[in-house]
Amino acid sequence: MAKKVYLGMIADIMHPGLINIINEGAKYGDVIIGLYTDKAIATHKRLPYLTYEQRETVVRSIHGVSDVVPQDDWSYVPNLVKYKPDYIIHGDDWLQGPDKYIRDEVFKVMEAMGGKVIEIPYTKGITSSGLAEELESLGTTPQARLKSLRRLITAKPIVRIMESHCGLTGLIIEHTKVEVGNEVREFDGMWASSLTDSTSKGKPDIEAVDLTTRLHDLNDSLEVTTKPVIYDGDTGGKTEHFVFTVRTLERLGVSAVIIEDKVGLKQNSLFGTDAVQTQDSIEGFCSKIQAGKEAQVTRDFMIIARCESLIAGKPVEDALERCHAYVAAGADGIMIHSKNKDGQDIKEFCQRFREVDNHTPIVAVPTTYGQFTEAELAEWGINIVIYANHMLRSAYPAMVKCAERILETTRCQEASEEYCMPIKQILNLIPGTKKK
């Protein structure tokens, strides 16, 4: 009976190094590919361009592969215990760096099972991460971007979205990463906020900036990024107009639109009951959702219903009644909003909503209850967290201080030293600026 050889692989991009390691493994027995699922990948790096099913089809067709099984964890241990291979094969690139702890786990488990670890010299000059960076520099397609939000919701405990109001903030969201322990954290997508779109133009947040203008600015971010976009649709406007908004957003590759169940001149929700907050009727808002769903072309686009009951001072019961009705009308998700600082009304809503509906995505915007971590929000049943205005709110104070410093000193030296990035750095900030 042939020996079993286990090889873990993402296989989003096949290259000679991966073929080489498969061929080496086949010398020892039947090669079983542990193909990382989106869930296993999402907590450590960007989702692959190809879906699991697409990657599986490619890998199964490779000569030397005997079987393909899903690997649902970044760690090899669960699959090693399950399949009990005689060998596990891996490139020697895990001797150092963030994956060294994975290597230590594998050696311990294989030794306990009487198996052996085979380490193959890593193919020099070509890496999956390097190829992925080159592909990312080429951009993405509207169709690929559109589909990615649903994949993220399925794959991750909570999807992390940051507000973007221009191409520069889009680039920051696209590329900013931090390493915390063995985890690499980054933002999963962008929020096209009506508040920050309006504020960046010096206009009030009352839907004064029209859709065409907002989409023109959004295109600046779309051109230089690949991550999914959730669009702040305010009230959605008239139902007859909303259907055209849906078609336009979908065509651009925007993954979702969030519309709120209010009518009349918009007042920002964070004013709460200090401003008049008039909700639409349940029937009226459900009709708008249904019209939007009928207008969309693909199944991937999402219409998310934002409930303003808590903002308007109504009880959780009213919010629950409305949100269940919105889901029944076809909403692909629910956003529940509150300006209370303790967050307990949001927690109660989520827990009670989940008692009845365990699958509809819940979106939260913890602007006023920012003391809760993403892990805590996920425990409540929240699927998407939106940091809805932080890029603009952080930029404004820095610019004011810079301006004040120049006025105080009647020159720019101090402002440049205290508040500004070096001019060489900003010249090289945008990809393609520096001459090759």
Buried (B, 14 or more C-beta within 10 A) or exposed (E): EEEBBBBBBBBBBBEEBBBBBBBBBBEBBBBBBBBBBBBBBBBBBBBBBBBBEEBBEBBEEBEBBBEBBBBBBBBBBBBBEEBBBBBBBBBEBBEEEEBEEBBEBBBEBBEEEEBBBBBBEBBEEEBBEEBBEEBBEEEBEEEBBBBBBBBBBBBBBBBBBBBBBBBBBBBBBBEEEEEEEEEBBBBBBBBBBBBBBBBBEEEEBEBEBEBEEBBEBBEBBBEBBBBBBBBBBBBBBEBEEBBEBBBBBBEBBBBBBBBBBBBEEBBBBBEBEEEEBEBBEBEEBBBBBBBBBEBBEEEBBBBBBBBBBBBBEBEBEBBBBBBBBBBEBBBBBBBBBBBEEEBEBBBBBBEBBBEEBEEBBBBBBBBBBEEBEBEBBBBBBBBBBBBBBBBBBEBEEEEEEBEEBBEEEEEEEEBBEEBBEEEEEEEEEEEEEEEE
